[in-house]
Amino acid sequence: MSDLLIIIPAYNEEGSIENVVNNIIQNYPQYDYVIINDGSRDKTSQICHENHYNIVDLPVNLGLAGAFQTGLRYAYEHGYKKAVQFDADGQHLPEYIQSLEEKIDDGFDLVIGSRFVTEKRPNSLRMLGNILISSAIKLTTGKTIKDPTSGMRMFSEELIKEFALNINYGPEPDTVSYLIRNGVKVAETQVRMEDR
């Protein structure tokens, strides 16, 4: 068993789940994974069961936050020391997991896979929200987070336990602000993401 769990929340991802999971199994066998099927109405669950993937089927759709928190509970109950949120749509690339893990090993509690640590944000309306959220986090916490909307995040053992037992996992930027204000050590590391 690995000490790192890849948590893959999935809602109606029949078109991508097989490629995402097979890539992890074939190219990154050192990592364990669990798919949290968030009440999908398509064939996501069927595909996962036919392929004998490690899956937890939720009977209703809890939303991304609820599905990921279910994954954190799974990580806690199975004794994982690190857990990474990983999209089922193919946007996140597993080759960056190691760089997030290195930051956790350096003593950070939450590491965000950021598109903008070394890369400049593109000028687009889509990025306007990212800029506004980043500014709000800076204003309320004093810390600059360059990619607050990134869903690729790794959690330390302490945070896994905290979220599994005590804290409701909310929208990503809100969670980051809350954690920073409560003294959690947060870092970003550069990643590349595929377009959805």
N, CA and C of each residue as an Amber inpcrd file, in Angstrom:
protein
   588
   0.8380000  -1.1870000   0.0000000   0.0000000   0.0000000   0.0000000
   0.8830000   1.2490000   0.0000000   0.5140000   2.1830000  -0.8270000
   1.1810000   3.4800000  -0.8790000   0.7460000   4.3100000   0.3230000
   1.5200000   5.3450000   0.6640000   1.0520000   6.2620000   1.7080000
   0.3180000   7.4510000   1.1000000   0.1740000   7.4510000  -0.2420000
  -0.4870000   8.5340000  -0.9620000  -1.6990000   7.9920000  -1.7010000
  -2.8180000   8.6730000  -1.5410000  -4.0550000   8.2860000  -2.2120000
  -4.4680000   9.3740000  -3.1930000  -4.7440000   8.9710000  -4.4220000
  -5.3190000   9.8660000  -5.4250000  -6.8370000   9.7310000  -5.3130000
  -7.5040000  10.8330000  -4.9910000  -8.9610000  10.8400000  -4.8660000
  -9.5330000  11.4310000  -6.1490000 -10.3600000  10.6470000  -6.8300000
 -10.9080000  11.0550000  -8.1220000 -12.4280000  11.1890000  -8.0030000
 -12.9300000  12.3880000  -7.6710000 -14.3810000  12.5740000  -7.6760000
 -14.8800000  12.5100000  -9.1210000 -15.9790000  11.8010000  -9.3460000
 -16.4690000  11.6320000 -10.7150000 -17.9840000  11.7870000 -10.7560000
 -18.4400000  12.6500000 -11.6310000 -19.8740000  12.7960000 -11.8740000
 -20.0900000  12.8110000 -13.3790000 -20.7430000  11.7900000 -13.8900000
 -21.0350000  11.6550000 -15.3230000 -19.7740000  11.8050000 -16.1740000
 -18.7830000  10.9760000 -15.8800000 -17.4920000  11.0370000 -16.5800000
 -17.2410000   9.7880000 -17.4230000 -18.3050000   9.1960000 -17.9890000
 -18.1420000   7.9640000 -18.7580000 -17.1830000   8.1330000 -19.9420000
 -17.0650000   9.3300000 -20.4600000 -16.2050000   9.5590000 -21.6100000
 -14.7260000   9.6750000 -21.2890000 -14.3780000   9.8580000 -20.0110000
 -12.9740000  10.0870000 -19.6740000 -12.4290000   9.2100000 -18.5540000
 -13.2850000   8.6490000 -17.7140000 -12.8150000   7.9710000 -16.5070000
 -11.8650000   6.8210000 -16.8060000 -12.1400000   6.0660000 -17.8450000
 -11.2980000   4.9130000 -18.1650000  -9.8820000   5.3460000 -18.5340000
  -9.7530000   6.3670000 -19.3710000  -8.4210000   6.8530000 -19.7550000
  -7.6620000   7.4100000 -18.5590000  -8.3500000   8.1710000 -17.7120000
  -7.7040000   8.7750000 -16.5430000  -7.1710000   7.6920000 -15.6120000
  -8.0150000   6.7260000 -15.2700000  -7.6160000   5.6960000 -14.3070000
  -6.5870000   4.7500000 -14.9110000  -6.7600000   4.3630000 -16.1620000
  -5.7700000   3.4700000 -16.7830000  -4.4000000   4.1290000 -16.8640000
  -4.3520000   5.4240000 -17.1120000  -3.0760000   6.1430000 -17.1270000
  -2.3960000   6.0540000 -15.7620000  -3.1680000   6.2380000 -14.7030000
  -2.6030000   6.1420000 -13.3520000  -2.1230000   4.7190000 -13.0770000
  -2.9470000   3.7310000 -13.3760000  -2.6000000   2.3300000 -13.1010000
  -1.3450000   1.9160000 -13.8630000  -1.2750000   2.2680000 -15.1500000
  -0.1760000   1.8130000 -16.0010000   1.1110000   2.5900000 -15.7850000
   1.0180000   3.8850000 -15.5680000   2.2200000   4.7190000 -15.5280000
   2.6300000   5.1840000 -14.1330000   1.7350000   5.0630000 -13.1650000
   2.0300000   5.5290000 -11.8050000   1.5510000   4.4980000 -10.7780000
   2.0250000   3.2520000 -10.9140000   1.5360000   2.1850000 -10.0250000
   1.9460000   2.3730000  -8.5700000   2.8600000   3.2950000  -8.3120000
   3.2880000   3.5370000  -6.9310000   2.2050000   4.2460000  -6.1130000
   1.1790000   4.7660000  -6.7770000   0.1180000   5.4840000  -6.0820000
  -1.1530000   4.6370000  -6.0140000  -1.8530000   4.7390000  -4.8990000
  -3.1830000   4.1570000  -4.7790000  -4.1990000   5.2030000  -5.2320000
  -5.3750000   4.7530000  -5.5940000  -6.4210000   5.6790000  -6.0310000
  -7.7780000   5.1680000  -5.5520000  -8.7200000   6.0700000  -5.4660000
 -10.1200000   5.7160000  -5.2570000 -10.9670000   6.6800000  -6.0790000
 -11.9420000   6.1260000  -6.7680000 -12.9090000   6.9350000  -7.5040000
 -14.1160000   7.1170000  -6.5930000 -14.5470000   8.3460000  -6.4270000
 -15.7710000   8.6210000  -5.6770000 -16.8350000   8.9660000  -6.7100000
 -17.6560000   7.9690000  -7.0470000 -18.7120000   8.1790000  -8.0250000
 -19.8480000   8.9400000  -7.3470000 -20.0170000  10.1750000  -7.7640000
 -20.9170000  11.1100000  -7.0870000 -22.3420000  11.0350000  -7.6390000
 -22.9370000   9.8430000  -7.5780000 -24.3140000   9.6770000  -8.0330000
 -24.4820000   9.8670000  -9.5240000 -23.4810000   9.4840000 -10.3040000
 -23.5470000   9.6590000 -11.7620000 -24.7840000   8.9830000 -12.3410000
 -25.3380000   9.6010000 -13.3810000 -26.5070000   9.0450000 -14.0700000
 -26.1170000   8.3640000 -15.3750000 -24.8660000   8.4710000 -15.7410000
 -24.4010000   7.8310000 -16.9730000 -23.7560000   6.4910000 -16.6110000
 -22.8320000   6.0230000 -17.4240000 -22.2210000   4.7050000 -17.2160000
 -20.9100000   4.7550000 -16.4350000 -20.6410000   5.8480000 -15.7270000
 -19.3960000   5.9620000 -14.9650000 -19.2180000   4.7850000 -14.0190000
 -20.2120000   4.4980000 -13.2120000 -20.1140000   3.4050000 -12.2380000
 -19.9370000   2.0630000 -12.9400000 -20.7140000   1.8280000 -13.9690000
 -20.6360000   0.5630000 -14.7060000 -19.2370000   0.3480000 -15.2710000
 -18.6690000   1.3690000 -15.8840000 -17.3170000   1.2720000 -16.4540000
 -16.3080000   0.9490000 -15.3600000 -16.4330000   1.6130000 -14.2290000
 -15.4950000   1.3810000 -13.1250000 -15.6070000  -0.0430000 -12.5860000
 -16.8170000  -0.5260000 -12.4190000 -17.0070000  -1.8880000 -11.9040000
 -16.5450000  -2.9350000 -12.9180000 -16.8280000  -2.7170000 -14.1990000
 -16.3860000  -3.6600000 -15.2350000 -14.8680000  -3.7660000 -15.2810000
 -14.1730000  -2.6690000 -14.9730000 -12.7090000  -2.6530000 -14.9890000
 -12.0990000  -2.9860000 -13.6230000 -12.9570000  -3.2780000 -12.6540000
 -12.5070000  -3.6250000 -11.2910000 -11.6790000  -2.5040000 -10.6570000
 -12.0790000  -1.2620000 -10.9330000 -11.4220000  -0.1250000 -10.3150000
 -11.8410000  -0.0240000  -8.8490000 -11.0170000   0.6310000  -8.0620000
 -11.3470000   0.9090000  -6.6680000 -12.3350000   2.0770000  -6.6580000
 -13.5730000   1.8040000  -6.2730000 -14.6300000   2.8120000  -6.3900000
 -15.5300000   2.7980000  -5.1660000 -15.9630000   3.9950000  -4.7950000
 -17.0180000   4.1720000  -3.8020000 -18.1730000   4.8270000  -4.5430000
 -19.3320000   4.1690000  -4.5510000 -20.5220000   4.7130000  -5.2100000
 -21.3790000   5.4510000  -4.1940000 -21.5870000   6.7340000  -4.4130000
 -22.4990000   7.5020000  -3.5710000 -23.9090000   7.3690000  -4.1480000
 -24.9180000   7.1570000  -3.3070000 -26.2740000   6.9380000  -3.8170000
 -26.9200000   8.1970000  -4.3910000 -26.4400000   9.3610000  -3.9700000
 -26.9560000  10.6340000  -4.4740000 -25.7780000  11.5490000  -4.7820000
 -26.0410000  12.5660000  -5.5700000 -25.0130000  13.5320000  -5.9180000
 -24.8050000  14.4990000  -4.7620000 -23.5940000  14.4820000  -4.1890000
 -23.2520000  15.3870000  -3.0870000 -22.5520000  16.6470000  -3.5750000
 -22.1860000  16.6920000  -4.8520000 -21.3950000  17.7960000  -5.3700000
 -19.9180000  17.5230000  -5.1530000 -19.0780000  18.3000000  -5.8210000
 -17.6340000  18.0770000  -5.7640000 -17.1070000  18.0990000  -4.3360000
 -17.5290000  19.0800000  -3.5480000 -17.0180000  19.1930000  -2.1790000
 -17.3900000  17.9650000  -1.3510000 -18.6290000  17.5240000  -1.4420000
 -19.0680000  16.3550000  -0.6880000 -18.3850000  15.0800000  -1.1420000
 -18.2080000  14.9420000  -2.4530000 -17.5290000  13.7550000  -2.9760000
 -16.0720000  13.7300000  -2.5300000 -15.4010000  14.8840000  -2.5910000
 -14.0010000  14.9060000  -2.1770000 -13.8680000  14.6510000  -0.6840000
 -14.7710000  15.2040000   0.1050000 -14.7060000  14.9440000   1.5450000
 -14.9300000  13.4550000   1.8270000 -15.7710000  12.8010000   1.0550000
 -15.9260000  11.3500000   1.1780000 -14.5900000  10.6700000   0.9090000
 -13.8750000  11.1570000  -0.0980000 -12.5470000  10.6170000  -0.3950000
 -11.5670000  10.8350000   0.7450000 -11.6330000  11.9950000   1.3930000
 -10.7570000  12.2540000   2.5400000 -11.0990000  11.3290000   3.7120000
 -12.3730000  11.0500000   3.8970000 -12.7540000  10.0870000   4.9480000
 -12.1980000   8.7000000   4.6180000 -12.2770000   8.3300000   3.3530000
 -11.7190000   7.0500000   2.9110000 -10.2160000   7.0250000   3.2000000
  -9.5270000   8.1090000   2.8630000  -8.0760000   8.1880000   3.1010000
  -7.7700000   8.0490000   4.5860000  -8.5290000   8.7290000   5.4150000
  -8.3190000   8.6690000   6.8640000  -8.5620000   7.2520000   7.3880000
  -9.6650000   6.6520000   6.9920000 -10.0250000   5.3180000   7.4790000
  -9.0390000   4.2410000   7.0330000  -8.3500000   4.4930000   5.9140000
  -7.3880000   3.5140000   5.3920000  -5.9370000   3.8770000   5.7090000
  -5.7140000   4.9180000   6.5040000  -4.3830000   5.2350000   7.0040000
  -3.4300000   5.9140000   6.0370000  -3.9500000   6.6100000   5.0270000
  -3.0720000   7.3230000   4.0960000  -2.5030000   8.5750000   4.7480000
  -1.2630000   8.9060000   4.4060000  -0.5910000  10.0750000   4.9680000
  -0.7240000  11.3070000   4.0740000  -1.0680000  11.0840000   2.8040000
  -1.2260000  12.1780000   1.8440000  -2.3910000  11.8260000   0.9300000
  -3.1230000  12.8460000   0.5030000  -4.2210000  12.6290000  -0.4370000
  -4.2550000  13.7870000  -1.4170000  -4.4530000  13.4610000  -2.6880000
  -4.4990000  14.4920000  -3.7190000  -5.8390000  14.4280000  -4.4420000
  -6.4370000  15.6020000  -4.6230000  -7.6640000  15.7190000  -5.4050000
  -7.2710000  15.7210000  -6.8740000  -7.9620000  14.8900000  -7.6710000
  -7.5680000  14.6790000  -9.0540000  -8.8260000  14.5850000  -9.9090000
  -8.9630000  15.4640000 -10.8840000 -10.1750000  15.5040000 -11.6970000
 -10.3130000  14.2740000 -12.5860000 -11.5590000  13.8370000 -12.7640000
 -11.8660000  12.6640000 -13.5860000 -12.0010000  13.0090000 -15.0640000
 -11.9160000  14.2890000 -15.4010000 -12.1280000  14.7000000 -16.7900000
 -10.8510000  14.7520000 -17.6250000  -9.7210000  14.3860000 -17.0230000
  -8.4600000  14.3840000 -17.7640000  -7.7100000  15.6970000 -17.7120000
  -8.2190000  16.6770000 -17.0000000  -7.5570000  17.9810000 -16.9200000
  -6.2490000  17.8990000 -16.1410000  -6.2410000  17.1590000 -15.0400000
  -5.0410000  17.0510000 -14.2080000  -4.1230000  15.9660000 -14.7430000
  -2.8270000  16.2210000 -14.6590000  -1.8270000  15.2940000 -15.1900000
  -1.0660000  14.6520000 -14.0340000  -1.0340000  13.3210000 -13.9800000
  -0.4230000  12.6430000 -12.8300000   1.0800000  12.8520000 -12.7000000
   1.7520000  13.2710000 -13.7570000   3.2000000  13.4750000 -13.6430000
   3.5570000  14.6010000 -12.6690000   2.5800000  15.4180000 -12.2850000
   2.8510000  16.5060000 -11.3430000   2.5990000  16.1150000  -9.8860000
   2.0720000  14.9400000  -9.6560000   1.7860000  14.5260000  -8.2770000
   3.0560000  14.5250000  -7.4340000   4.1540000  14.0760000  -8.0100000
   5.4080000  13.9980000  -7.2490000   5.8530000  15.3700000  -6.7500000
   5.6950000  16.4150000  -7.5710000   6.1340000  17.7410000  -7.1210000
   5.2460000  18.2600000  -5.9870000   3.9640000  17.9210000  -6.0000000
   3.0980000  18.2770000  -4.8750000   3.5190000  17.4990000  -3.6350000
   3.8160000  16.2240000  -3.8140000   4.2250000  15.3760000  -2.6920000
   5.5180000  15.8810000  -2.0540000   6.4520000  16.3510000  -2.8650000
   7.7140000  16.8730000  -2.3240000   7.4660000  18.0630000  -1.3940000
   6.5090000  18.9140000  -1.7550000   6.1800000  20.0660000  -0.8960000
   5.5460000  19.6040000   0.4210000   4.6940000  18.6030000   0.3570000
   4.1160000  18.0420000   1.5940000   5.2430000  17.4940000   2.4610000
   6.1820000  16.7860000   1.8320000   7.3130000  16.2210000   2.5720000
   8.2030000  17.3120000   3.1680000   8.1680000  18.5200000   2.5740000
   8.9280000  19.6610000   3.1050000   8.2170000  20.3460000   4.2740000
   7.0320000  19.8700000   4.6430000   6.3580000  20.4060000   5.8170000
   5.1100000  21.2270000   5.5590000   4.6880000  21.3320000   4.3000000
   3.4450000  22.0510000   4.0170000   2.2590000  21.1280000   4.2680000
   1.1270000  21.7260000   4.6100000  -0.0850000  20.9600000   4.8980000
  -1.0090000  20.8540000   3.6900000  -0.9920000  21.8790000   2.8550000
  -1.8130000  21.9130000   1.6510000  -0.9460000  22.4430000   0.5220000
  -0.9040000  21.7090000  -0.5710000  -0.1320000  22.1460000  -1.7380000
  -1.0820000  22.2120000  -2.9280000  -1.0980000  23.3670000  -3.5670000
  -1.9650000  23.6110000  -4.7120000  -1.1470000  23.4660000  -5.9830000
  -1.6410000  22.6610000  -6.9060000  -1.0370000  22.5690000  -8.2300000
  -1.4740000  23.7840000  -9.0290000  -0.5650000  24.7290000  -9.2170000
  -0.8980000  26.0300000  -9.7930000  -0.4280000  26.1470000 -11.2350000
  -1.2830000  26.7150000 -12.0540000  -0.9200000  26.9820000 -13.4500000
  -0.0890000  28.2470000 -13.5880000   0.0440000  29.0350000 -12.4960000
   0.6010000  30.3750000 -12.6350000   1.7560000  30.6970000 -11.6990000
   2.4660000  29.7160000 -11.1870000   3.6300000  30.0080000 -10.3430000
   4.7330000  30.6110000 -11.1970000   5.0510000  29.9590000 -12.3000000
   6.0960000  30.4660000 -13.1970000   5.5240000  30.9500000 -14.5230000
   4.2880000  30.6250000 -14.7930000   3.6380000  31.0330000 -16.0390000
   2.7470000  32.2380000 -15.7660000   2.6500000  33.1140000 -16.7610000
   1.7840000  34.2840000 -16.6290000   0.3400000  33.8800000 -16.9370000
  -0.5920000  34.4760000 -16.2000000  -2.0100000  34.2310000 -16.4690000
  -2.3790000  34.7930000 -17.8300000  -3.1390000  34.0430000 -18.6080000
  -3.6090000  34.6080000 -19.8750000  -4.6390000  35.7030000 -19.6080000
  -4.6760000  36.6820000 -20.4800000  -5.6700000  37.7440000 -20.3550000
  -6.9610000  37.2700000 -21.0010000  -7.9310000  36.9460000 -20.1780000
  -9.2250000  36.5080000 -20.6950000 -10.2770000  36.7470000 -19.6310000
 -11.5210000  36.7620000 -20.0610000 -12.6140000  36.9170000 -19.1060000
 -12.6420000  35.7520000 -18.1270000 -12.2560000  34.5750000 -18.5970000
 -12.2470000  33.3860000 -17.7440000 -11.2960000  33.5690000 -16.5580000
 -10.1990000  34.2730000 -16.7900000  -9.2080000  34.4670000 -15.7300000
  -9.5630000  35.6210000 -14.7980000 -10.5340000  36.4340000 -15.1900000
 -10.9250000  37.5650000 -14.3490000 -11.3860000  37.0880000 -12.9740000
 -12.1950000  36.0430000 -12.9410000 -12.6500000  35.4890000 -11.6640000
 -11.4900000  35.0110000 -10.8200000 -10.5150000  34.3710000 -11.4580000
  -9.3310000  33.8830000 -10.7610000  -8.5770000  35.0450000 -10.1180000
  -8.4300000  36.1300000 -10.8620000  -7.7190000  37.3120000 -10.3610000
  -8.4730000  37.9240000  -9.1750000  -9.7900000  38.0220000  -9.2910000
 -10.5910000  38.5980000  -8.2050000 -10.5150000  37.7400000  -6.9430000
 -10.5970000  36.4290000  -7.0990000 -10.5160000  35.5320000  -5.9420000
  -9.1330000  35.6140000  -5.3080000  -8.1010000  35.6360000  -6.1420000
  -6.7340000  35.7510000  -5.6370000  -6.5630000  37.0480000  -4.8430000
  -7.1280000  38.1300000  -5.3560000  -7.0510000  39.4220000  -4.6620000
  -7.7930000  39.3800000  -3.3310000  -8.9500000  38.7330000  -3.3070000
  -9.7230000  38.6300000  -2.0600000  -8.9670000  37.8130000  -1.0140000
  -8.3220000  36.7370000  -1.4380000  -7.5330000  35.9310000  -0.5000000
  -6.3780000  36.7530000   0.0510000  -5.7000000  37.4940000  -0.8220000
  -4.5860000  38.3470000  -0.3880000  -5.0770000  39.3910000   0.6190000
  -6.2130000  39.9840000   0.3400000  -6.7750000  41.0150000   1.2100000
  -7.1560000  40.4550000   2.5810000  -7.7050000  39.2490000   2.6150000
  -8.2000000  38.6960000   3.8840000  -7.1570000  37.8990000   4.6590000
  -6.0980000  37.4390000   3.9740000  -5.1110000  36.5900000   4.6650000
  -3.6960000  37.1420000   4.6300000  -3.4280000  38.0520000   3.6830000
  -2.0720000  38.5610000   3.5160000  -1.1900000  37.6530000   2.6820000
  -1.7140000  36.5280000   2.2120000  -0.9180000  35.5730000   1.4390000
  -1.3760000  35.5790000  -0.0130000  -0.4020000  35.5440000  -0.9180000
  -0.7040000  35.4870000  -2.3390000  -0.8560000  34.0370000  -2.7720000
  -2.0020000  33.7300000  -3.3350000  -2.2540000  32.4280000  -3.9570000
  -2.5400000  32.7220000  -5.4200000  -1.6700000  32.2680000  -6.2970000
  -1.7570000  32.6410000  -7.7080000  -2.8400000  31.8910000  -8.4730000
  -3.2170000  30.6980000  -8.0030000  -4.2300000  29.9080000  -8.7100000
  -5.2310000  29.3230000  -7.7050000  -6.0410000  30.1990000  -7.1020000
  -6.9370000  29.7380000  -6.0370000  -8.0640000  28.8290000  -6.5070000
  -8.3390000  28.7960000  -7.8020000  -9.4200000  27.9460000  -8.2990000
  -8.9280000  26.5860000  -8.7710000  -7.6440000  26.3250000  -8.6680000
  -7.1220000  25.0190000  -9.0700000  -7.7300000  23.9270000  -8.1990000
  -8.1730000  22.8650000  -8.8390000  -8.7270000  21.7330000  -8.1080000
  -7.7070000  20.6640000  -7.8060000  -6.4820000  20.8290000  -8.2710000
  -5.4390000  19.8320000  -7.9930000  -4.7290000  20.2560000  -6.7130000
  -5.0550000  19.5600000  -5.6250000  -4.5350000  19.9230000  -4.3080000
  -4.1420000  18.6730000  -3.5600000  -3.0450000  18.7770000  -2.8230000
  -2.6180000  17.6620000  -1.9850000  -2.7180000  18.0700000  -0.5210000
  -3.2040000  17.1400000   0.2840000  -3.4440000  17.3580000   1.7100000
  -2.5170000  16.4790000   2.5370000  -2.0010000  17.0450000   3.6210000
  -1.1600000  16.2990000   4.5600000  -2.0250000  15.3820000   5.4260000
  -1.3620000  14.5160000   6.1680000  -2.0670000  13.6020000   7.0680000
  -2.9210000  14.3630000   8.0810000  -2.3920000  15.4660000   8.6040000
  -3.1350000  16.2530000   9.5810000  -4.4080000  16.8390000   8.9790000
  -4.3040000  17.3500000   7.7420000  -5.4960000  17.9140000   7.1070000
  -6.4830000  16.8330000   6.7070000  -5.9820000  15.6770000   6.2920000
  -6.8890000  14.5660000   5.9850000  -7.7570000  14.2810000   7.2080000
  -7.1120000  14.1630000   8.3480000  -7.8470000  13.8730000   9.5880000
  -8.8230000  14.9910000   9.9200000  -8.3680000  16.2350000   9.8070000
  -9.2140000  17.3820000  10.1410000 -10.4720000  17.4160000   9.2740000
 -10.3060000  17.2110000   7.9670000 -11.4600000  17.2500000   7.0650000
 -12.3230000  16.0040000   7.1960000 -11.7200000  14.8800000   7.4910000
 -12.4910000  13.6450000   7.6410000 -13.3740000  13.6790000   8.8800000
 -12.8960000  14.3290000   9.9340000 -13.6040000  14.2670000  11.2140000
 -14.3210000  15.5430000  11.6210000 -13.8110000  16.7020000  11.1900000
 -14.3010000  17.9440000  11.7850000 -14.8230000  19.0020000  10.8290000
 -14.1300000  19.2400000   9.7430000 -14.4260000  20.4040000   8.9010000
 -15.2020000  19.9800000   7.6630000 -16.2380000  20.7460000   7.3260000
 -16.9120000  20.5230000   6.0540000 -16.0780000  21.1540000   4.9520000
 -15.8320000  20.3920000   3.9080000 -15.0260000  20.8680000   2.7870000
 -15.9080000  21.7050000   1.8820000 -15.6120000  22.9910000   1.7870000
 -16.4120000  23.8940000   0.9790000 -15.7520000  24.1900000  -0.3500000
 -16.2660000  25.1900000  -1.0530000 -15.6540000  25.5860000  -2.3210000
 -14.1650000  25.8930000  -2.1290000 -13.3690000  25.5410000  -3.1080000
 -11.9110000  25.5790000  -2.9670000 -11.3570000  26.9160000  -2.4680000
 -11.7020000  28.0590000  -3.0740000 -11.1200000  29.3170000  -2.5760000
 -11.5110000  29.6160000  -1.1290000 -12.7510000  29.3120000  -0.7570000
 -13.1740000  29.5230000   0.6340000 -12.3530000  28.6690000   1.5810000
 -12.1240000  27.4340000   1.1960000 -11.3460000  26.5190000   2.0290000
  -9.9230000  27.0260000   2.1990000  -9.3140000  27.4990000   1.1170000
  -7.9420000  28.0080000   1.1870000  -7.8680000  29.1900000   2.1500000
  -8.7850000  30.1290000   2.0310000  -8.7960000  31.2890000   2.9370000
  -8.9430000  30.8460000   4.3820000  -9.8720000  29.9590000   4.6350000
 -10.1080000  29.4670000   5.9930000  -8.8410000  28.8270000   6.5570000
  -8.2070000  27.9820000   5.7690000  -7.0160000  27.2760000   6.2480000
  -5.8660000  28.2380000   6.5280000  -5.6400000  29.1920000   5.6370000
  -4.5540000  30.1610000   5.8470000  -4.8110000  30.9570000   7.1240000
  -6.0420000  31.4140000   7.3040000  -6.3740000  32.1950000   8.5060000
  -6.1900000  31.3790000   9.7820000  -6.2280000  30.0710000   9.6680000
  -6.0700000  29.2040000  10.8370000  -4.6720000  28.6030000  10.9440000
  -3.7060000  29.2070000  10.2450000  -2.3090000  28.8450000  10.4260000
  -1.8100000  27.6400000   9.6580000  -2.5990000  27.1380000   8.7320000
  -2.1660000  25.9970000   7.9250000  -1.1220000  26.4680000   6.9200000
  -0.0670000  25.6710000   6.7590000   1.0050000  26.0230000   5.8210000
   0.5940000  25.6060000   4.4100000   0.4210000  26.6240000   3.5460000
  -0.0600000  26.4160000   2.1830000   1.0310000  26.8130000   1.2000000
   1.2290000  25.9880000   0.1700000   2.2070000  26.2870000  -0.8810000
   1.5760000  26.0030000  -2.2380000   2.1940000  26.5600000  -3.2660000
   1.8090000  26.2550000  -4.6450000   3.0240000  25.6940000  -5.3620000
   2.7720000  24.8430000  -6.3370000   3.8340000  24.3590000  -7.2040000
   3.3060000  24.3570000  -8.6350000   4.1840000  24.6390000  -9.5780000
   3.7800000  24.7810000 -10.9740000   3.3320000  23.4490000 -11.5560000
   2.1810000  23.4640000 -12.2270000   1.6950000  22.3180000 -12.9880000
   1.1550000  22.8230000 -14.3180000   0.9960000  21.9020000 -15.2290000
   0.3010000  22.1860000 -16.4840000  -0.9880000  21.3850000 -16.4570000
  -2.0330000  21.9480000 -17.0060000  -3.3100000  21.2350000 -17.0610000
  -3.8040000  21.1930000 -18.4900000  -4.4890000  20.1050000 -18.8030000
  -5.1160000  19.9700000 -20.1150000  -6.4000000  20.7880000 -20.1380000
  -6.7810000  21.2480000 -21.3300000  -8.0700000  21.9250000 -21.4650000
  -9.1800000  20.9060000 -21.2890000 -10.2930000  21.3700000 -20.7390000
 -11.4430000  20.4700000 -20.5780000 -12.2390000  20.4160000 -21.8460000
